[in-house]
Amino acid sequence: MTAKLSRIRILSWPLWLKLAVAFTIAIVVPLVMVVVAAQPGLREISIQNLRSYISENGERQRAAVANSIAQARGNLTAFLNNSTHQRRIVNLLLSNSPLLNRDGVEAVTREQIETLFTSTLLVQSTTLYDSVRLLDRNGQLLANATINEAAGTLETDQSRSEAYRAALNEQVKNQGQSQVVSVSSRDGRPVVEITNIVYWRDGRPIGYLIAELNIERTLLDNLTYLDAAFPAYSYLLSNNRVLISLPAAQIDEEVAAGSQAARRALSGEVGLDAYRPAPNLPEVIGYFAPVSNAPLAIVSEVPTDYATAVTQGFFDIRLFSISLASVALAIVLAFLLYQMHAPALGRLRAVTDDIADGNFDTPIADMARGDEIGQLAMSLSVMRSRVQSLIHDLEARVAIRTRDIEATYDISRVVVSQRDLSTLLDRAVNLIVER
């Protein structure tokens, strides 16, 4: 029990351990205090960096989505502006319209138009579309080509489709637009379609060329983040509440539809804010903006807690590294100081051992040092001189006392053995003189 307690007593520790502990405390404690004091400020910096990152990536994604849609719109317009393509499509529309003059109209079959779509707009390696179809002015399907053979057959009557109704609404607005983008949901999946209105010479619409976008290639591929481990996610929401997002994002459609950020973006607002997507969900930092060329809004969000996690991770790693470095530095400093003082103390201890053994001739080093060890060496030298002087004085006194005792003994012995008084006095005087 006593041995265990002695290990706890600081004064019983060796010098190197005391120095190591002292340096560790002196270095680590202030560093920890500085790190803890700086943590709130660094968290705020992390949040600001997070805001900048989500804003930059959200803007990049918005531009990429808008460019993809613009390219798809441009490709469809360029296809229709080709005189050969336009003539063949118009001929098919005229051949199915009893209200228009079909004199001189070249006979074109449905199969020919579908082959034209496949060879120009639906080239597998470069296409931005899943399918292209042609409707007459009443919304009846005249031709349909798709790159997905498993997509199934569309109904002949397309008059209730979102693309057809969006085109009719565009005509009612009479804004001179010949192309419109619509978003709908079909069989539980989002559908984005571009509709080009085909006009006759007198300005009357005679049909509609509709291209369904390849969602993965034009939209979803542009909603990814360069850092896959980054816990941010982005989604697109249409004005009729159709959600477009990566499956891995696992975004609730009701939450997205009710998001204040999405509503603000659909109203034309661009912003960056901290908010809760729903009352029961944690706070996020979100970037939101409308997507040009389409009735869509993009929202990019990242949990605010991620800033705390980043800060905590930063501190965990840095604090561990700093602690290890501080302990190593403390050990090195303790070793250096130990080497500066321990040998001198060892030499002084050797001198004291020699003094204890009666050897007063051992040279005392380190007296030239100006620190406490040098002062201790000088004090030890003075003490040794005084001890040596005291011992010599004591030895002299002992020798004198021994001589006196021996003289007294000799005189006593003579007194006992000599009976003649005169002779006794002479012998006693002689002994005293000899001693």
C-alpha positions as CSV (number, residue, x, y, z in Angstrom):
1,M,0.0,0.0,0.0
2,T,2.8,2.4,0.9
3,A,4.6,1.6,-2.4
4,K,1.4,2.4,-4.3
5,L,1.0,5.7,-2.5
6,S,4.6,6.6,-3.1
7,R,4.0,6.4,-6.9
8,I,1.3,9.0,-6.6
9,R,3.4,11.4,-4.5
10,I,4.9,13.9,-7.0
11,L,8.0,14.5,-4.9
12,S,8.9,10.8,-5.1
13,W,8.9,10.9,-8.9
14,P,12.2,10.9,-10.8
15,L,13.3,14.3,-12.1
16,W,12.8,13.4,-15.8
17,L,9.1,12.4,-15.1
18,K,8.5,15.7,-13.2
19,L,9.9,17.7,-16.1
20,A,7.9,15.8,-18.7
21,V,4.6,16.2,-16.8
22,A,5.3,19.9,-16.1
23,F,6.1,20.6,-19.8
24,T,3.1,18.6,-21.0
25,I,0.8,20.6,-18.7
26,A,2.4,23.9,-19.6
27,I,2.0,23.3,-23.4
28,V,-1.1,21.2,-23.7
29,V,-3.4,23.1,-21.3
30,P,-3.0,26.5,-23.0
31,L,-3.4,24.9,-26.5
32,V,-6.6,23.2,-25.5
33,M,-8.0,26.4,-24.0
34,V,-7.2,28.2,-27.2
35,V,-8.7,25.5,-29.4
36,V,-11.9,25.4,-27.3
37,A,-12.2,29.2,-27.3
38,A,-11.7,29.2,-31.1
39,Q,-14.3,26.5,-31.8
40,P,-17.4,28.8,-32.1
41,G,-15.6,31.1,-34.5
42,L,-14.4,28.2,-36.6
43,R,-17.9,26.8,-36.7
44,E,-19.1,30.1,-38.0
45,I,-16.4,30.0,-40.6
46,S,-17.4,26.5,-41.6
47,I,-21.0,27.6,-42.0
48,Q,-19.9,30.5,-44.2
49,N,-17.7,28.1,-46.3
50,L,-20.7,25.7,-46.5
51,R,-22.9,28.6,-47.8
52,S,-20.4,29.5,-50.4
53,Y,-19.9,25.9,-51.5
54,I,-23.7,25.1,-51.7
55,S,-24.3,28.4,-53.6
56,E,-21.5,27.8,-56.1
57,N,-22.6,24.2,-56.7
58,G,-26.2,25.1,-56.9
59,E,-25.5,27.8,-59.5
60,R,-23.3,25.3,-61.4
61,Q,-26.1,22.7,-61.4
62,R,-28.7,25.3,-62.4
63,A,-26.6,26.5,-65.3
64,A,-25.9,22.9,-66.4
65,V,-29.6,21.9,-66.3
66,A,-30.6,25.1,-68.2
67,N,-27.9,24.5,-70.8
68,S,-29.0,20.9,-71.3
69,I,-32.7,21.9,-71.8
70,A,-31.6,24.8,-74.1
71,Q,-29.5,22.3,-76.1
72,A,-32.5,19.9,-76.4
73,R,-34.8,22.8,-77.4
74,G,-32.2,24.0,-80.0
75,N,-31.8,20.5,-81.4
76,L,-35.5,20.1,-81.9
77,T,-35.9,23.5,-83.5
78,A,-33.0,22.9,-85.8
79,F,-34.5,19.6,-86.8
80,L,-37.8,21.2,-87.6
81,N,-36.1,24.1,-89.5
82,N,-34.5,21.7,-91.9
83,S,-36.6,22.1,-95.0
84,T,-36.5,18.5,-95.9
85,H,-37.6,17.4,-92.4
86,Q,-40.2,20.1,-92.2
87,R,-41.7,19.2,-95.6
88,R,-42.1,15.5,-94.8
89,I,-43.6,16.3,-91.4
90,V,-46.1,18.8,-92.9
91,N,-47.0,16.4,-95.6
92,L,-47.9,13.7,-93.0
93,L,-49.9,16.3,-91.1
94,L,-51.7,17.5,-94.2
95,S,-52.5,14.0,-95.3
96,N,-54.4,13.4,-92.0
97,S,-56.2,16.8,-92.0
98,P,-59.5,17.0,-93.9
99,L,-59.7,20.8,-93.3
100,L,-56.6,21.7,-95.3
101,N,-55.9,21.6,-99.0
102,R,-53.8,18.5,-99.8
103,D,-53.2,19.2,-103.5
104,G,-49.7,18.4,-104.5
105,V,-48.9,16.8,-101.1
106,E,-46.3,14.1,-101.2
107,A,-47.4,10.9,-99.7
108,V,-45.5,10.2,-96.5
109,T,-46.1,7.2,-94.2
110,R,-45.9,6.9,-90.5
111,E,-43.0,4.5,-90.7
112,Q,-41.0,6.9,-92.8
113,I,-41.4,9.7,-90.2
114,E,-40.6,7.4,-87.3
115,T,-37.4,6.3,-89.2
116,L,-36.6,9.9,-89.7
117,F,-36.9,10.5,-85.9
118,T,-34.7,7.5,-85.1
119,S,-31.9,8.4,-87.5
120,T,-31.7,12.1,-86.6
121,L,-33.0,12.9,-83.1
122,L,-32.7,9.5,-81.4
123,V,-29.1,8.5,-82.1
124,Q,-28.3,6.3,-79.1
125,S,-24.9,7.7,-78.3
126,T,-25.8,11.4,-78.5
127,T,-29.5,11.8,-78.1
128,L,-31.0,13.9,-75.3
129,Y,-34.4,12.4,-75.9
130,D,-36.2,9.2,-74.9
131,S,-38.8,9.5,-77.5
132,V,-40.2,11.8,-80.3
133,R,-43.8,11.8,-81.4
134,L,-46.0,13.8,-83.8
135,L,-49.6,14.8,-83.0
136,D,-52.1,16.4,-85.3
137,R,-53.9,19.5,-84.4
138,N,-56.5,17.5,-82.4
139,G,-54.0,15.7,-80.4
140,Q,-54.1,12.4,-82.2
141,L,-50.9,10.4,-82.5
142,L,-49.6,10.1,-86.0
143,A,-46.0,8.9,-85.4
144,N,-43.9,7.8,-82.4
145,A,-40.3,6.7,-82.1
146,T,-38.5,5.7,-79.0
147,I,-35.0,4.4,-77.9
148,N,-36.6,2.4,-75.1
149,E,-38.3,-0.6,-76.6
150,A,-39.8,-1.4,-73.2
151,A,-41.6,1.9,-72.9
152,G,-44.8,0.5,-74.2
153,T,-47.4,1.8,-76.7
154,L,-48.8,5.3,-76.3
155,E,-52.5,6.0,-76.6
156,T,-53.6,7.3,-80.0
157,D,-55.6,10.1,-78.3
158,Q,-53.0,12.4,-76.8
159,S,-55.4,15.3,-76.4
160,R,-55.3,15.0,-72.6
161,S,-51.5,14.8,-72.3
162,E,-49.7,17.6,-70.5
163,A,-47.5,18.4,-73.5
164,Y,-50.6,18.9,-75.8
165,R,-52.4,21.0,-73.3
166,A,-49.3,23.2,-72.6
167,A,-49.0,23.8,-76.4
168,L,-52.7,24.9,-76.5
169,N,-52.2,27.2,-73.6
170,E,-49.2,28.7,-75.4
171,Q,-51.4,29.3,-78.4
172,V,-54.0,31.0,-76.2
173,K,-51.4,33.3,-74.8
174,N,-50.6,34.3,-78.4
175,Q,-47.1,35.4,-77.5
176,G,-45.6,34.2,-80.8
177,Q,-43.8,31.3,-79.2
178,S,-43.6,28.1,-81.3
179,Q,-42.0,26.0,-78.5
180,V,-43.0,25.1,-74.9
181,V,-41.6,22.9,-72.2
182,S,-44.0,20.9,-70.0
183,V,-43.4,18.7,-66.9
184,S,-45.8,15.9,-65.9
185,S,-45.8,12.5,-64.2
186,R,-46.4,9.3,-66.0
187,D,-46.5,5.9,-64.3
188,G,-45.0,7.4,-61.2
189,R,-42.0,8.9,-63.0
190,P,-41.3,12.5,-64.0
191,V,-41.6,13.4,-67.7
192,V,-40.2,16.5,-69.2
193,E,-41.3,17.2,-72.8
194,I,-40.5,19.9,-75.4
195,T,-43.3,20.7,-77.8
196,N,-42.8,22.5,-81.1
197,I,-45.9,23.9,-82.7
198,V,-46.0,23.2,-86.4
199,Y,-47.7,26.0,-88.4
200,W,-49.2,26.1,-91.9
201,R,-48.5,28.8,-94.3
202,D,-51.4,30.9,-93.1
203,G,-50.3,30.7,-89.5
204,R,-52.7,28.1,-88.4
205,P,-51.3,25.3,-86.2
206,I,-51.5,22.0,-87.9
207,G,-49.6,19.7,-85.5
208,Y,-47.2,19.3,-82.7
209,L,-43.8,17.7,-82.6
210,I,-43.1,16.5,-79.0
211,A,-39.8,15.2,-77.7
212,E,-39.5,13.6,-74.3
213,L,-36.2,14.4,-72.6
214,N,-33.9,11.7,-71.3
215,I,-34.1,12.6,-67.6
216,E,-30.9,10.9,-66.6
217,R,-28.7,12.5,-69.3
218,T,-30.2,16.0,-69.4
219,L,-31.2,16.6,-65.7
220,L,-30.1,14.0,-63.1
221,D,-26.4,13.8,-64.3
222,N,-26.3,17.6,-63.6
223,L,-27.6,17.3,-60.0
224,T,-24.5,15.4,-58.7
225,Y,-21.8,16.7,-56.5
226,L,-18.1,16.3,-57.2
227,D,-17.5,15.0,-53.7
228,A,-19.7,11.9,-53.3
229,A,-19.2,12.0,-49.5
230,F,-20.6,15.5,-49.3
231,P,-24.1,15.2,-47.7
232,A,-25.7,17.7,-50.0
233,Y,-28.5,17.0,-52.4
234,S,-30.3,18.8,-55.2
235,Y,-33.7,18.4,-56.7
236,L,-35.9,20.0,-59.4
237,L,-39.6,20.8,-58.8
238,S,-42.1,21.9,-61.4
239,N,-44.8,24.4,-60.9
240,N,-47.3,21.5,-60.9
241,R,-45.3,19.8,-58.1
242,V,-43.5,17.1,-60.0
243,L,-40.3,16.2,-58.3
244,I,-37.1,15.3,-60.2
245,S,-34.3,14.0,-58.0
246,L,-31.6,11.3,-57.8
247,P,-32.9,8.1,-56.1
248,A,-30.0,8.3,-53.6
249,A,-31.2,11.7,-52.3
250,Q,-34.4,10.0,-50.9
251,I,-36.3,13.3,-51.0
252,D,-39.9,13.2,-49.8
253,E,-42.2,14.5,-52.5
254,E,-44.6,16.2,-50.1
255,V,-41.7,17.9,-48.2
256,A,-40.3,19.2,-51.5
257,A,-43.7,20.4,-52.7
258,G,-44.2,22.2,-49.4
259,S,-40.7,23.7,-49.2
260,Q,-40.7,27.5,-48.9
261,A,-37.4,27.6,-50.8
262,A,-39.0,25.8,-53.8
263,R,-42.0,28.1,-53.8
264,R,-39.8,31.1,-53.7
265,A,-37.7,29.8,-56.6
266,L,-40.8,29.0,-58.7
267,S,-41.9,32.6,-58.2
268,G,-38.7,33.7,-59.8
269,E,-36.6,34.4,-56.7
270,V,-32.9,33.4,-56.4
271,G,-31.6,33.1,-52.9
272,L,-29.4,31.4,-50.3
273,D,-30.9,30.9,-46.8
274,A,-31.0,28.7,-43.7
275,Y,-34.4,27.1,-43.0
276,R,-36.2,23.9,-42.1
277,P,-37.7,22.0,-45.1
278,A,-40.4,20.8,-42.7
279,P,-41.2,21.5,-39.0
280,N,-39.9,18.1,-38.0
281,L,-36.7,18.2,-40.1
282,P,-33.3,19.6,-39.1
283,E,-32.2,23.0,-40.4
284,V,-30.5,23.1,-43.8
285,I,-28.6,25.7,-45.8
286,G,-30.3,25.9,-49.2
287,Y,-29.7,27.5,-52.5
288,F,-32.8,28.0,-54.7
289,A,-33.4,29.5,-58.2
290,P,-35.7,29.1,-61.2
291,V,-34.3,27.2,-64.2
292,S,-34.4,29.2,-67.4
293,N,-35.9,27.6,-70.5
294,A,-38.2,25.4,-68.3
295,P,-41.0,25.7,-65.7
296,L,-38.7,24.2,-63.1
297,A,-37.0,25.4,-59.9
298,I,-33.7,23.9,-58.5
299,V,-33.1,23.6,-54.8
300,S,-29.7,22.5,-53.4
301,E,-29.6,21.8,-49.6
302,V,-27.1,20.6,-47.0
303,P,-27.7,20.0,-43.3
304,T,-26.4,22.8,-41.1
305,D,-25.2,20.2,-38.7
306,Y,-22.6,19.2,-41.3
307,A,-20.7,22.4,-40.4
308,T,-20.7,21.3,-36.8
309,A,-19.5,17.8,-37.9
310,V,-16.8,19.3,-40.0
311,T,-15.7,21.6,-37.2
312,Q,-15.8,18.7,-34.7
313,G,-13.8,16.5,-37.1
314,F,-11.3,19.2,-37.6
315,F,-10.9,19.7,-33.9
316,D,-10.7,16.0,-33.2
317,I,-8.0,15.5,-35.7
318,R,-6.1,18.7,-34.9
319,L,-6.5,18.4,-31.2
320,F,-5.2,14.8,-31.2
321,S,-2.3,15.8,-33.4
322,I,-1.5,18.8,-31.3
323,S,-1.7,16.7,-28.1
324,L,0.7,14.1,-29.5
325,A,3.1,16.8,-30.8
326,S,2.9,18.6,-27.5
327,V,3.6,15.5,-25.4
328,A,6.5,14.6,-27.8
329,L,7.8,18.2,-27.4
330,A,7.4,18.1,-23.7
331,I,9.4,14.8,-23.5
332,V,12.1,16.2,-25.7
333,L,12.4,19.3,-23.6
334,A,12.3,17.3,-20.4
335,F,15.1,15.1,-21.7
336,L,17.2,18.1,-22.7
337,L,16.8,19.7,-19.3
338,Y,17.4,16.4,-17.6
339,Q,20.6,16.0,-19.5
340,M,21.6,19.6,-18.6
341,H,21.1,19.0,-14.8
342,A,21.1,15.3,-14.0
343,P,24.8,14.6,-14.7
344,A,25.8,17.6,-12.6
345,L,23.6,16.4,-9.7
346,G,25.1,13.0,-10.1
347,R,28.6,14.3,-9.8
348,L,27.7,16.3,-6.7
349,R,26.1,13.2,-5.2
350,A,29.4,11.3,-5.9
351,V,31.3,14.0,-4.0
352,T,29.0,13.7,-1.0
353,D,29.4,9.9,-1.1
354,D,33.2,10.4,-1.0
355,I,32.9,12.8,1.9
356,A,30.9,10.2,3.7
357,D,33.7,7.7,3.1
358,G,36.3,10.1,4.4
359,N,37.7,11.1,1.0
360,F,38.0,14.9,0.9
361,D,40.2,15.1,-2.1
362,T,37.6,14.5,-4.9
363,P,37.5,17.5,-7.1
364,I,34.1,19.4,-7.2
365,A,33.1,20.3,-10.8
366,D,30.4,22.6,-12.0
367,M,31.3,25.4,-9.5
368,A,31.7,27.7,-12.5
369,R,28.1,27.3,-13.5
370,G,26.0,30.4,-12.7
371,D,22.8,28.6,-11.9
372,E,21.6,27.0,-8.7
373,I,23.6,23.8,-9.4
374,G,26.8,26.0,-9.5
375,Q,25.8,27.6,-6.2
376,L,25.1,24.2,-4.7
377,A,28.6,23.0,-5.8
378,M,30.2,26.1,-4.2
379,S,28.2,25.5,-1.0
380,L,29.3,21.9,-1.0
381,S,32.9,22.9,-1.4
382,V,32.7,25.3,1.6
383,M,30.9,22.6,3.6
384,R,33.5,20.0,2.8
385,S,36.3,22.4,3.9
386,R,34.6,23.1,7.1
387,V,33.9,19.4,7.8
388,Q,37.5,18.5,7.0
389,S,38.7,21.3,9.4
390,L,36.4,20.1,12.1
391,I,37.5,16.6,11.7
392,H,41.2,17.6,11.9
393,D,40.5,19.7,15.0
394,L,38.6,16.9,16.6
395,E,41.5,14.4,15.8
396,A,44.0,16.8,17.4
397,R,41.9,17.1,20.5
398,V,41.5,13.4,20.7
399,A,45.3,12.9,20.3
400,I,45.9,15.4,23.2
401,R,43.4,13.8,25.4
402,T,44.8,10.4,24.6
403,R,48.3,11.5,25.5
404,D,47.1,13.0,28.8
405,I,45.3,9.8,29.7
406,E,48.4,7.7,28.9
407,A,50.6,10.1,31.0
408,T,48.2,9.8,33.9
409,Y,48.2,6.0,33.6
410,D,52.0,5.9,33.5
411,I,52.3,8.2,36.6
412,S,49.7,6.1,38.4
413,R,51.6,2.9,37.6
414,V,54.9,4.5,38.9
415,V,53.2,5.7,42.1
416,V,51.9,2.3,42.8
417,S,55.3,0.6,42.2
418,Q,57.6,3.1,43.9
419,R,57.9,3.4,47.7
420,D,60.6,6.0,47.9
421,L,59.2,9.5,47.9
422,S,62.3,11.2,46.4
423,T,62.6,8.6,43.6
424,L,58.8,8.8,43.1
425,L,58.9,12.6,42.6
426,D,61.8,12.4,40.2
427,R,60.1,9.7,38.1
428,A,56.8,11.6,38.0
429,V,58.6,14.8,36.9
430,N,60.5,13.0,34.2
431,L,57.2,11.4,32.9
432,I,55.4,14.7,32.8
433,V,58.3,16.3,30.9
434,E,58.4,13.4,28.5
435,R,54.6,13.7,27.8
